[in-house]
Amino acid sequence: MNSRFKNDIVSTFKLNGLTVRSEATKYIIGLLTPLHKDEQGQWLEKLIDVIQKQGLLNSTTVEKSHVERAAKECCQNEFDETVDILNVVSAFDIPKFVYNTERKKYLLFDNSSHSINLFGDPKDKAEMFRHRFAVLHQRTSRHSLFTPSLLASCSSASQNKYQLQPIEYLLGMSTKLTNLVVLGMLTYLTEGKLHLEDITGSVPISLKDTNFHGGLFTENCFVLGQGYFQDGIFHIEHLGMPPPEPAKVTRTYFGNANFFGGPSTSTVKISVKLKAIEDQNPDAMMVFLSDVWLDQTRVMEKLRILFAGYCEDPPICFVLMGNFISGTAGNTSSDHLRQLFKSLAELIKEFPNLVDQTRFIFVPGPSDSGFCNILPRPPLAEVIQEEFVQRIPNGVFTTNPCRIQYGTKEIVVLREDILTKMCRNAINFPSSDDIPQQFAKTLTSQGYLCPLPGEICPVYWPYDHVLYLYPLPDVVVVGDRLGGFTAQNMECVIFNPGPFSRNNFNFKVYIPSTSQVEDSEIGDT
């Protein structure tokens, strides 16, 4: 048993790019042997995560002292483990992980030695695209289509394998090259002329006879192109999205680090306490609304009906996304919005059960008062929210986008007309009528919320990491002006509640225990 466990320990450290001393291995065996086999693996991953975060390693060799310190910290974290069933994570609190191509490992960005400037500088823009490419390249390289077959010499399987080629390989050839597969970003380097770009260079492309596979292809979207290179142009015959990856597979490679954010030091997926609390409430639900125009009397009337309907069986939370003032209002001042939220608080106070048991989460919209519409967008100003919070202590004003953790479920919320913009700027509109499913495929394949040019969907370059969907969360909620929809890809549910203030006052209800999304509306009475 000890011999096999010893080999498992050494192998696990090697997979994380580390070498463990024999004294440290003996210490780990003595520490974890009393535990069940499944728990041994979880604790071993915890130890490695903490060791890597300690910042004490001058090399890849792990000493016994490192393990002792990590074990002490793990035990303290276990003792202090949060039992908060619901946590709202601001975009500015999301941890930044950077993929290290040499160690083939994600490393936590050290904010203490590198302060993050909101606006950044030119190198931050370059790093933004380089990091996105690194994520997709390592993920694609591990896909079964791109991993060499062990029996390639005697099996037909090798005929179905591909090899990713860097663009510099194409540029260095003067002869015709066929059956090439290249991973790169679509971009207009010259007016009206599309190029494919990676970290090694760029090449003009021709889409004259291209077969487009599923997805919404836009500028700044990373794609896999298959075709031939001739006369300085890459003629793409097949264009598709990088293959997506389920979150479970991602974690088998990169362990249980908390990419999502929140108070836990490791992913909530392994928390026995949170799972137990979650299971005790199988009827829990979360209600999502978008474009809640508080300046419209009819909207406030419908909200009263909505709150009355849920008063006897309060949901975990109401997530209300902007815009909070109608486009025809003409008055978007902070004082006007403060008065509207004060009126909303008075309305909610009519339902004591909701005040006591339900969290009210507010995500600003593109046209709401405050900062310009660059992602991530800060919460509504304190002067707007203070009177609401005084009356409703469970009110939370957060960023756009934000993340919500309920039990072991991970939910990403974004209020932006992303689908509308992607359809408008697609270089080839899909023939399929199921646009929501194409949208879901695009987001999961890109592992990113906004694969659009900066002039269409601007992003603060140093905070680009808050838009990552990697590992894939359980749910992505996108508040878009288009009608509501629900789609699913790679065990990730993606839905749009639709504008509440139009279309019969539609909204969506998410049931965490079943991962189901229910359509609801408040019709005319």
C-alpha positions as CSV (number, residue, x, y, z in Angstrom):
1,M,0.0,0.0,0.0
2,N,2.7,2.4,1.0
3,S,4.8,1.6,-2.0
4,R,1.8,2.3,-4.4
5,F,0.9,5.5,-2.4
6,K,4.5,6.6,-2.6
7,N,4.5,6.3,-6.4
8,D,1.2,8.2,-6.6
9,I,2.7,11.0,-4.5
10,V,5.8,11.2,-6.7
11,S,3.7,11.1,-9.9
12,T,1.3,13.8,-8.7
13,F,4.2,16.2,-7.8
14,K,5.8,15.5,-11.3
15,L,2.5,16.3,-13.0
16,N,2.7,19.7,-11.3
17,G,6.3,20.2,-12.4
18,L,7.8,19.5,-9.0
19,T,10.2,17.0,-7.5
20,V,9.6,15.8,-4.0
21,R,12.4,14.7,-1.6
22,S,12.2,11.2,0.0
23,E,11.9,12.8,3.5
24,A,9.0,14.9,2.3
25,T,7.3,11.8,0.7
26,K,7.6,9.8,4.0
27,Y,6.1,12.7,5.9
28,I,3.1,12.9,3.5
29,I,2.6,9.1,3.7
30,G,2.4,9.3,7.5
31,L,0.1,12.3,7.3
32,L,-2.4,10.9,4.7
33,T,-2.4,7.1,5.2
34,P,-5.2,7.1,7.8
35,L,-7.5,8.8,5.3
36,H,-9.8,7.2,2.7
37,K,-8.3,6.8,-0.7
38,D,-10.5,9.6,-2.3
39,E,-9.6,12.0,0.6
40,Q,-5.9,11.2,0.1
41,G,-6.0,12.5,-3.4
42,Q,-7.9,15.6,-2.4
43,W,-5.6,16.4,0.4
44,L,-2.5,15.8,-1.8
45,E,-3.8,18.3,-4.3
46,K,-4.5,20.8,-1.5
47,L,-0.9,20.4,-0.2
48,I,0.6,21.0,-3.7
49,D,-1.6,24.0,-4.3
50,V,-0.6,25.6,-1.0
51,I,3.1,24.8,-1.6
52,Q,3.0,26.6,-5.0
53,K,1.2,29.6,-3.5
54,Q,3.7,29.9,-0.6
55,G,6.3,31.5,-2.8
56,L,9.1,29.7,-0.8
57,L,10.3,27.4,-3.6
58,N,13.6,28.6,-5.1
59,S,13.6,25.6,-7.4
60,T,11.2,22.8,-8.4
61,T,12.4,20.6,-5.5
62,V,10.0,20.3,-2.5
63,E,11.6,19.8,0.9
64,K,10.0,18.4,4.0
65,S,9.8,21.8,5.6
66,H,7.7,23.0,2.7
67,V,5.2,20.2,3.2
68,E,5.1,20.8,7.0
69,R,4.2,24.4,6.5
70,A,1.6,23.6,3.8
71,A,0.0,20.9,6.0
72,K,-0.3,23.4,8.8
73,E,-1.9,26.0,6.5
74,C,-4.3,23.4,5.0
75,C,-5.5,22.3,8.5
76,Q,-6.1,26.0,9.4
77,N,-8.0,26.5,6.1
78,E,-10.1,23.4,6.8
79,F,-10.9,24.7,10.3
80,D,-11.8,28.2,9.0
81,E,-13.6,26.9,5.9
82,T,-16.5,29.2,5.0
83,V,-20.0,27.8,5.3
84,D,-21.6,30.7,3.5
85,I,-23.9,29.1,1.0
86,L,-24.1,32.2,-1.2
87,N,-21.2,34.5,-2.2
88,V,-21.2,37.3,-4.7
89,V,-17.7,37.9,-6.2
90,S,-16.9,41.3,-7.6
91,A,-15.0,41.4,-10.9
92,F,-12.1,43.2,-9.1
93,D,-11.8,40.4,-6.6
94,I,-11.5,37.6,-9.2
95,P,-8.0,36.0,-8.9
96,K,-5.7,36.2,-11.9
97,F,-4.1,33.0,-13.0
98,V,-1.4,33.0,-15.8
99,Y,-0.5,29.9,-17.7
100,N,3.2,29.1,-17.5
101,T,4.2,27.4,-20.8
102,E,7.5,26.0,-19.4
103,R,5.9,24.4,-16.3
104,K,2.6,23.7,-18.1
105,K,0.9,25.0,-15.0
106,Y,-1.4,27.9,-14.0
107,L,0.3,30.2,-11.5
108,L,-1.5,32.8,-9.4
109,F,-0.6,36.4,-10.3
110,D,1.2,38.1,-7.4
111,N,-0.6,41.4,-6.8
112,S,1.8,42.3,-4.0
113,S,4.7,42.6,-6.3
114,H,2.8,43.7,-9.4
115,S,0.2,46.4,-8.8
116,I,-2.6,46.4,-11.4
117,N,-3.4,49.8,-13.1
118,L,-7.0,50.0,-14.3
119,F,-6.1,51.5,-17.7
120,G,-2.8,49.6,-18.2
121,D,-0.3,50.3,-20.9
122,P,0.4,48.9,-24.4
123,K,2.1,45.8,-23.2
124,D,-1.1,44.9,-21.2
125,K,-3.0,44.8,-24.5
126,A,-0.5,42.5,-26.0
127,E,-0.5,40.3,-22.9
128,M,-4.3,40.1,-23.1
129,F,-4.2,38.3,-26.4
130,R,-1.1,36.3,-25.6
131,H,-2.8,34.9,-22.5
132,R,-6.0,34.0,-24.4
133,F,-3.9,32.2,-27.0
134,A,-1.9,30.3,-24.4
135,V,-5.1,29.1,-22.8
136,L,-6.6,27.8,-26.0
137,H,-3.3,26.4,-27.4
138,Q,-2.7,24.2,-24.3
139,R,-6.3,23.1,-24.3
140,T,-6.4,22.3,-28.0
141,S,-3.0,20.5,-27.9
142,R,-4.4,18.1,-25.3
143,H,-7.5,17.3,-27.4
144,S,-7.7,13.8,-28.8
145,L,-7.5,15.1,-32.4
146,F,-4.1,16.6,-31.7
147,T,-2.4,14.1,-29.4
148,P,-0.2,11.6,-31.3
149,S,-1.5,8.0,-31.3
150,L,0.7,5.5,-29.4
151,L,0.1,2.9,-32.0
152,A,0.4,5.3,-35.0
153,S,2.6,3.0,-37.0
154,C,0.1,0.2,-37.0
155,S,-3.2,1.9,-36.6
156,S,-5.5,3.9,-38.9
157,A,-6.1,6.3,-35.9
158,S,-3.0,8.3,-36.9
159,Q,-4.8,9.2,-40.2
160,N,-7.3,11.2,-38.2
161,K,-4.8,13.1,-36.1
162,Y,-3.7,16.7,-36.8
163,Q,-0.7,18.7,-35.9
164,L,-1.0,22.4,-35.0
165,Q,1.4,24.6,-37.0
166,P,2.6,28.0,-36.0
167,I,2.1,30.8,-38.5
168,E,5.9,31.3,-38.7
169,Y,6.1,27.8,-40.3
170,L,3.9,29.0,-43.1
171,L,5.8,32.2,-43.6
172,G,9.1,30.4,-43.9
173,M,8.0,28.3,-46.9
174,S,8.0,29.2,-50.6
175,T,6.3,26.1,-51.8
176,K,2.7,25.1,-51.6
177,L,1.7,23.5,-48.2
178,T,-1.4,21.4,-47.9
179,N,-3.5,20.0,-45.1
180,L,-2.4,22.6,-42.6
181,V,-4.1,23.2,-39.3
182,V,-3.5,26.6,-37.6
183,L,-4.8,28.1,-34.4
184,G,-5.0,31.9,-34.5
185,M,-7.0,35.0,-34.0
186,L,-9.1,36.6,-36.8
187,T,-8.1,40.2,-37.2
188,Y,-8.2,43.0,-39.8
189,L,-4.6,44.1,-40.0
190,T,-5.3,46.1,-43.2
191,E,-8.7,47.5,-44.2
192,G,-11.0,44.9,-45.6
193,K,-8.4,42.2,-45.4
194,L,-8.7,39.4,-42.8
195,H,-5.5,37.9,-41.3
196,L,-4.9,35.0,-39.0
197,E,-2.5,35.9,-36.2
198,D,-0.8,34.0,-33.4
199,I,2.2,34.7,-31.2
200,T,4.7,33.9,-34.0
201,G,3.3,36.1,-36.8
202,S,0.3,36.8,-39.0
203,V,-0.8,35.7,-42.5
204,P,-3.5,36.9,-44.9
205,I,-6.3,34.4,-45.3
206,S,-8.8,33.6,-48.0
207,L,-12.4,32.5,-47.1
208,K,-13.6,32.2,-50.7
209,D,-14.3,28.5,-50.5
210,T,-14.5,28.0,-46.8
211,N,-16.8,25.6,-45.0
212,F,-17.8,27.3,-41.7
213,H,-18.4,24.9,-38.8
214,G,-20.6,25.7,-35.8
215,G,-20.2,29.1,-34.0
216,L,-20.4,32.8,-34.4
217,F,-17.1,34.0,-36.1
218,T,-16.1,37.6,-35.4
219,E,-13.0,39.6,-35.4
220,N,-10.8,38.9,-32.3
221,C,-12.2,35.4,-32.2
222,F,-9.7,32.5,-32.0
223,V,-10.3,29.8,-34.6
224,L,-8.9,26.6,-36.1
225,G,-8.3,26.9,-39.8
226,Q,-7.6,23.9,-42.0
227,G,-6.4,24.4,-45.6
228,Y,-3.4,25.1,-47.8
229,F,-0.8,27.9,-48.1
230,Q,0.2,29.2,-51.5
231,D,1.6,32.5,-52.8
232,G,1.7,34.1,-49.3
233,I,-2.0,33.4,-48.6
234,F,-3.5,30.8,-46.3
235,H,-6.6,29.4,-48.1
236,I,-8.9,28.1,-45.4
237,E,-11.1,25.2,-46.5
238,H,-12.6,24.5,-43.1
239,L,-13.0,27.0,-40.3
240,G,-14.1,26.0,-36.8
241,M,-13.9,26.9,-33.1
242,P,-11.2,25.4,-30.8
243,P,-12.6,22.3,-29.1
244,P,-14.2,23.2,-25.7
245,E,-13.4,21.3,-22.6
246,P,-15.6,20.3,-19.6
247,A,-14.6,21.7,-16.3
248,K,-14.0,18.3,-14.8
249,V,-11.4,17.6,-17.5
250,T,-9.7,20.9,-16.8
251,R,-9.4,20.2,-13.1
252,T,-7.8,16.8,-13.7
253,Y,-4.9,18.7,-15.3
254,F,-4.7,21.8,-13.1
255,G,-5.9,20.6,-9.7
256,N,-8.4,22.2,-7.4
257,A,-7.1,25.8,-7.4
258,N,-9.9,28.3,-7.0
259,F,-10.0,30.0,-10.5
260,F,-13.6,31.2,-9.9
261,G,-13.0,33.5,-6.9
262,G,-14.6,33.8,-3.5
263,P,-13.5,33.2,0.1
264,S,-12.4,29.5,-0.4
265,T,-8.8,28.8,-1.1
266,S,-9.7,25.8,-3.4
267,T,-12.6,25.1,-5.7
268,V,-15.9,24.8,-4.0
269,K,-16.5,21.6,-6.0
270,I,-14.6,19.6,-3.4
271,S,-16.3,21.2,-0.4
272,V,-18.2,18.5,1.5
273,K,-19.8,21.1,3.9
274,L,-21.2,23.2,1.1
275,K,-22.5,20.2,-0.8
276,A,-24.3,19.0,2.3
277,I,-25.9,22.4,2.9
278,E,-26.9,22.6,-0.7
279,D,-28.5,19.1,-0.6
280,Q,-30.6,20.1,2.4
281,N,-32.4,22.6,0.2
282,P,-33.4,20.9,-3.0
283,D,-36.1,23.4,-3.8
284,A,-33.8,26.4,-3.8
285,M,-34.1,28.7,-6.7
286,M,-32.6,31.9,-8.1
287,V,-34.6,34.4,-10.1
288,F,-32.9,36.5,-12.9
289,L,-34.3,39.6,-14.5
290,S,-32.8,42.0,-17.0
291,D,-33.6,45.5,-18.1
292,V,-35.7,46.3,-15.0
293,W,-36.8,49.9,-15.7
294,L,-37.6,51.3,-12.3
295,D,-38.9,54.6,-13.7
296,Q,-41.8,52.8,-15.4
297,T,-45.0,52.5,-13.2
298,R,-46.1,49.4,-15.0
299,V,-42.7,47.7,-14.2
300,M,-43.0,48.5,-10.5
301,E,-46.5,47.0,-10.5
302,K,-45.2,43.8,-12.1
303,L,-42.4,43.7,-9.5
304,R,-45.0,43.8,-6.8
305,I,-46.8,40.9,-8.3
306,L,-43.5,39.0,-8.7
307,F,-42.5,39.6,-5.1
308,A,-46.0,38.7,-3.8
309,G,-45.8,35.4,-5.7
310,Y,-42.5,34.4,-4.1
311,C,-43.3,35.8,-0.6
312,E,-44.4,32.4,0.8
313,D,-41.5,30.5,-0.7
314,P,-38.6,32.9,-0.9
315,P,-35.9,32.2,-3.5
316,I,-32.2,32.3,-2.6
317,C,-31.8,35.6,-4.5
318,F,-33.2,37.9,-7.0
319,V,-30.6,39.0,-9.6
320,L,-31.7,42.3,-11.2
321,M,-29.7,43.5,-14.1
322,G,-29.8,47.0,-15.7
323,N,-30.5,49.2,-17.4
324,F,-32.5,50.5,-14.5
325,I,-33.9,53.4,-16.4
326,S,-35.8,53.2,-19.7
327,G,-34.2,54.6,-22.8
328,T,-36.9,57.3,-23.1
329,A,-36.6,58.6,-19.6
330,G,-34.1,61.3,-20.5
331,N,-33.0,61.5,-16.8
332,T,-30.1,59.2,-15.8
333,S,-28.7,61.3,-13.0
334,S,-27.5,59.7,-9.8
335,D,-30.1,61.5,-7.7
336,H,-32.9,60.3,-9.9
337,L,-31.7,56.7,-9.7
338,R,-31.2,57.0,-5.9
339,Q,-34.9,57.9,-5.6
340,L,-35.9,55.0,-7.8
341,F,-34.0,52.5,-5.7
342,K,-35.5,54.0,-2.5
343,S,-38.9,53.4,-4.0
344,L,-37.9,49.8,-4.8
345,A,-36.8,49.3,-1.2
346,E,-40.1,50.5,0.1
347,L,-41.8,48.1,-2.2
348,I,-39.7,45.1,-1.0
349,K,-40.4,46.0,2.6
350,E,-44.0,45.1,2.0
351,F,-42.8,41.4,2.0
352,P,-41.0,40.7,5.3
353,N,-40.1,37.1,4.2
354,L,-38.1,38.4,1.3
355,V,-36.4,41.0,3.4
356,D,-35.2,38.4,5.9
357,Q,-34.5,35.4,3.6
358,T,-33.6,36.6,0.1
359,R,-30.6,38.4,-1.3
360,F,-31.2,41.2,-3.8
361,I,-28.2,41.4,-6.3
362,F,-28.0,44.4,-8.7
363,V,-25.8,44.3,-11.8
364,P,-25.4,47.6,-13.6
365,G,-26.3,47.9,-17.3
366,P,-24.5,49.6,-20.2
367,S,-26.5,52.9,-19.9
368,D,-26.8,53.2,-16.2
369,S,-25.4,56.2,-14.4
370,G,-21.7,56.1,-13.4
371,F,-18.6,54.9,-15.3
372,C,-18.5,54.6,-19.0
373,N,-19.4,51.3,-20.5
374,I,-16.0,49.5,-20.3
375,L,-15.8,46.0,-18.9
376,P,-15.5,45.3,-16.0
377,R,-17.9,48.0,-14.9
378,P,-17.9,49.0,-11.2
379,P,-21.1,48.9,-9.1
380,L,-23.6,51.7,-9.0
381,A,-22.3,54.6,-7.0
382,E,-22.7,54.4,-3.2
383,V,-24.8,57.5,-3.2
384,I,-27.3,55.5,-5.4
385,Q,-27.3,52.4,-3.2
386,E,-27.0,53.7,0.3
387,E,-30.7,54.3,1.0
388,F,-31.7,51.0,-0.4
389,V,-29.1,49.1,1.7
390,Q,-30.3,50.9,4.8
391,R,-33.8,49.6,4.3
392,I,-32.8,46.2,2.8
393,P,-29.6,44.9,4.4
394,N,-29.5,41.9,2.1
395,G,-29.1,44.2,-0.9
396,V,-25.8,43.7,-2.9
397,F,-24.6,46.1,-5.6
398,T,-21.9,44.4,-7.6
399,T,-19.9,44.8,-10.8
400,N,-20.7,43.9,-14.4
401,P,-19.7,41.1,-14.9
402,C,-19.8,39.4,-11.5
403,R,-19.7,35.8,-10.2
404,I,-22.1,34.1,-7.8
405,Q,-21.3,31.0,-5.9
406,Y,-24.2,29.1,-4.4
407,G,-23.0,25.9,-2.6
408,T,-20.9,24.1,-5.1
409,K,-22.4,25.9,-8.1
410,E,-20.5,28.5,-10.1
411,I,-22.5,31.2,-11.9
412,V,-21.2,34.0,-14.1
413,V,-23.5,37.0,-14.8
414,L,-22.9,39.6,-17.5
415,R,-25.2,42.4,-18.6
416,E,-24.2,43.3,-22.1
417,D,-25.7,42.9,-25.6
418,I,-23.0,40.4,-26.5
419,L,-25.2,38.1,-28.7
420,T,-26.7,41.2,-30.5
421,K,-23.2,42.5,-31.2
422,M,-21.8,39.2,-32.3
423,C,-24.6,38.6,-34.8
424,R,-24.1,42.1,-36.2
425,N,-20.4,41.7,-36.6
426,A,-20.2,38.1,-37.7
427,I,-18.0,37.5,-40.7
428,N,-20.3,34.6,-41.7
429,F,-23.8,34.3,-40.3
430,P,-24.6,30.7,-39.5
431,S,-27.1,28.9,-41.6
432,S,-28.6,27.2,-38.5
433,D,-31.7,28.8,-37.0
434,D,-30.6,27.8,-33.5
435,I,-28.6,31.0,-32.9
436,P,-28.6,30.5,-29.0
437,Q,-26.9,27.1,-29.4
438,Q,-24.3,28.6,-31.8
439,F,-23.7,31.4,-29.2
440,A,-23.3,28.8,-26.4
441,K,-20.8,26.9,-28.6
442,T,-18.8,30.1,-29.2
443,L,-18.5,31.1,-25.5
444,T,-17.5,27.6,-24.4
445,S,-15.0,27.2,-27.2
446,Q,-13.5,30.6,-26.7
447,G,-13.5,30.2,-22.9
448,Y,-14.2,34.0,-22.9
449,L,-17.2,36.2,-22.5
450,C,-16.6,38.9,-25.1
451,P,-14.6,37.7,-28.2
452,L,-15.2,41.0,-30.0
453,P,-12.9,44.0,-31.0
454,G,-12.2,46.7,-28.5
455,E,-14.1,49.4,-30.4
456,I,-17.3,47.2,-30.2
457,C,-16.9,45.9,-26.7
458,P,-14.2,47.7,-24.8
459,V,-12.3,46.0,-22.0
460,Y,-9.8,47.3,-19.4
461,W,-6.7,45.4,-20.6
462,P,-5.3,44.5,-17.1
463,Y,-8.7,43.1,-16.0
464,D,-9.3,41.0,-19.1
465,H,-9.0,37.9,-17.0
466,V,-12.4,38.5,-15.3
467,L,-14.0,37.6,-18.7
468,Y,-12.5,34.1,-18.8
469,L,-14.8,31.1,-18.7
470,Y,-12.0,28.6,-17.7
471,P,-12.7,26.2,-16.2
472,L,-16.2,26.4,-17.5
473,P,-18.7,27.5,-14.8
474,D,-22.0,25.7,-14.2
475,V,-24.1,28.6,-15.5
476,V,-23.5,31.7,-17.6
477,V,-26.2,34.3,-17.5
478,V,-26.1,36.9,-20.3
479,G,-28.5,39.8,-20.1
480,D,-29.1,40.7,-23.8
481,R,-31.7,42.9,-25.4
482,L,-32.8,39.9,-27.6
483,G,-35.5,37.6,-26.4
484,G,-34.8,35.0,-23.7
485,F,-33.3,31.7,-24.5
486,T,-31.6,28.7,-22.8
487,A,-28.8,26.6,-24.3
488,Q,-26.2,24.1,-23.1
489,N,-22.8,23.0,-24.1
490,M,-20.1,21.0,-22.3
491,E,-22.2,20.7,-19.1
492,C,-22.4,24.5,-19.0
493,V,-25.9,26.1,-19.1
494,I,-26.1,29.5,-20.9
495,F,-29.2,31.5,-20.7
496,N,-30.6,35.0,-21.3
497,P,-33.6,36.0,-19.1
498,G,-34.7,38.5,-21.8
499,P,-35.7,42.1,-21.2
500,F,-38.1,42.1,-18.2
501,S,-39.6,45.5,-19.1
502,R,-40.8,44.2,-22.5
503,N,-42.2,41.0,-23.9
504,N,-44.8,40.2,-21.3
505,F,-42.3,40.8,-18.5
506,N,-40.2,37.6,-19.0
507,F,-37.7,36.3,-16.5
508,K,-35.8,33.0,-15.8
509,V,-35.7,30.8,-12.7
510,Y,-32.6,28.7,-12.1
511,I,-32.9,25.5,-10.0
512,P,-29.4,24.6,-8.7
513,S,-30.4,21.1,-7.5
514,T,-31.4,20.0,-11.0
515,S,-29.5,22.6,-13.1
516,Q,-32.7,23.4,-14.8
517,V,-33.8,26.8,-16.1
518,E,-37.5,27.6,-16.1
519,D,-39.2,30.2,-18.3
520,S,-41.6,32.5,-16.4
521,E,-43.5,35.7,-17.2
522,I,-46.0,38.0,-15.6
523,G,-48.7,38.5,-18.1
524,D,-51.4,41.2,-18.1
525,T,-53.9,40.8,-15.3
